Amino acid sequence: MSFFQGIHFYLQPEILPDLQETLRRSITELGGSIDENVPEKGYVLADLHNPQSQQIFQLFTPERWVVPLTFVEACKTAGAYIKPIFLEEGVPMPIHVHESIANIKFREALYEKILFCTGFPYATLDSARVIIADSKTTVFGALVKHYQLTPHKYIESLDWVDKCIERQEVSFTPHVFKNPGGRRAGEERTQFTEEDEQKLCEWIAAKIPFKSTGGRTGNKLYQQLCEMRIHPEYTWVTRHTWQSWRERYKKNAVRLDKIVDSIVSTTKPIQGEKWQYGYVRQDEEKPRKKRKTSARDEEPVAGPSSSGKKSVQSGPSGQLSQAISANPSLGQLAGILRLAPTENGEDDWRVKIGGDPPPTWAKSKENGDQERAKSSEPPSMTDDTLQLAITVAVAGHVLDQNLSEIAEQTRFTEEEVREYYDKCGGDLERTRRRFHKMREHLNALPDED
């Protein structure tokens, strides 16, 4: 790999000597060059996790980029040169990673990805071009609403950085047109002045510069205008109600449209820009939900089918069901024990395998046993057999728990504990003492330099 061919690097002097040597070797192997002075074109490697070291961003020029020390290793891992993406007019794009992202490690990963692509992720809320926040929180909607009228400022979700890197370009969540709504009459309470009409036309020119999109006589355009009264530059909207602003335009549309067109010819806006009324954020793609596995998709448990049979809630059979829940491997034992007696009164332990003929207990119709022919399943095992199965299962389950407990307390593997348990003839207390003494002995050993 030589994807650093022709690229110059400068190492910040504060980098530890051992790390400098490692970086020099890696850059050279990938075809890059290391300059002793800051190059006119190339990269400056610095420890950007240290706030004091972030002052080195002043070295940034349209052809000289400051990146973290992990940039070289990240390129090796990706198997390609990570290109600068988050740039505006040759300088790093100011990006703010919002605290609504609760996962600290995820936030740190975002910082590093942005730095790799020459962005500046330490911008404040006010100075940021892009604010990255968690779209699943209420803060996200509040940020969108707060900055919706701020030109050239965008609120993006967590996967925005990865999408930009994948496309190798910066793109923002688009705004799609939404019908502003119907009409409602209003009335004028205060005399309109020429200044009022001029400001109204400036508002319409900014929000709906193109009359063909519709919405100039809708309610929401003027309701939103009156909502702007909280901003100092929009205190003039309080002179009239939103109904009055709407009626003023509606009754004088021909004359006011000419003023709006004159403003638009000067500002020359692009249709669909984010502050225009009627354009809202396009819904982000929701991840597809994984299909839940149904009971029929699961692997059948060994043993006869229990479909159509009610579960036993009490008695030995109920106890066996509880034992199977505690120890799933008992399900195979239950399938083997579910047998029927032969004609001579002895238990027939055979089952049908492959293409072999069925056992005698399955030929009930041929033997004329009409009662057994009505049942689709062999008779259940006796209570004594059930009780024996329960005892065996519970004992095995308790033993497994005890051995697991010894392994966990002494920090040995379960295989080592079980091996010694079998070797000493199944003496549980002896096994417990043995491994506790071994752990005490290991803890008492001195550390070797």
C-alpha positions, 0 to 999 in steps of 0.5 A: 500500500502506498496511498500516501504517495506524494503527501507531506507530513509534519509531526508536532514537536510535543509528540513523544519520541517513541510515538514519533518513530512509529509514525515516521515508520508507518508514513514511510511504508505507505509512501509519504514524506516527513518534513522537518518544517511545516509544509505548504501542502500536506498534513500536520499531525498533533494531539488534538485531544488536548485543548491546549494543542487545539491552538495548532488549528491556526496552521490550517490553510486550504492546502494544509490540514491539521489531523489527530495522531491516529489519522495514519493508523485510521488510513491503514485500517481503512486500507485507503487515504481518508480524504478531507471532506468537512471543509468550507472555502478551504477551512474546517467546517465548525461542527458541534456534537451536542450533549444530548448524545448520552454515549460518551464513547460514541461522542468521542468516535464522532470527534475523531471521524470529523477530525480525520476528514478535516472538520472542527468538532469543537465549535459552540452552539452559536458558531457551529455550521452543523449541530449533531444531536440525538434525533430520539430525544426531545432536544432534537426537535427543540433545536430544529425549531429554534434554528429553523430561521437561521440561514446556513445552520443545520441540525443533523442526526447521529448517522450524518457523519457516516453518510457524508464519509460514505458519499465523500461529500457534505450534504444536509437533510433536504426540505420537502414542500408541505401544503401550508393549509387553508384560509380564514378571514381576519380583520384590521384593528390598527391602521397599516402604514407603508412601513408595515406593508414593506416589512410584510412584503419582505417576510413573504419574499423570504418565506414564499418567494415564488407565488406558484408554490401557493400558500400566500393566503394561508393561515400558517404563514401569518401565524408563524410571522406573529410567533416571531415577536419574541425576536427583537427584530420582529417586534413590529409584528405585534401591531396587528394580529395574524388575521389582520396581516393575512387580510392586508395581503389578501385584499391588496395581493396584486399591488403587494405581489409587485413589491414582493417580486421586486425584493425577490429579483434583488435577493435571488433566492433558490427554491427550497432553501431551508428558511422558506415556508412550506419546506420541512425536513424530509423524514429520515429512513427508519431501520427495518424491524427484525422479524420475530422468530415464531414458535414454528421456526424454532427447532423441535425438542427431542421427544414425542409431540405435545400438540393438542395436550394441556400442560400439567400444572401439578403432580409429578408431571408438573414437577417434571415440566418445572425441572425441564424449564430449569434444566433444558437438557432434561427434555431429551430424557423426558422423550426417552422415558415416555414409553408404553408397556408391552403385551407381557407387562414389560417396558418396551424401550424401543423407538422407531428409527429411520425406515425400521418397522414401528415397535409393538406398542405402536401397532395398537390397531393390529392387536385390536386394542381399540382404546389405545387406537383412539390416542395419537400418542403413547401412554405417559410414563408412571409417577414413579418413573417421573419422580425418578426423572425429576430427582436425577434432573434436579440433582444434576442441575444443583451439581452444575450450579455448585461447580459453577459457583466454585469456578466463579469464586476461585476464578478457575474455569468450570472445566478445571473444576469439573475435571478435579471433581470427577478425579476425586470421586465426586467429593464436592467439599474436597473440590471446593477446599482444593480450589480455594487453597489454590487461589490463596496460594496464587494470590500469595505469590510475589509479582515478578518485575 
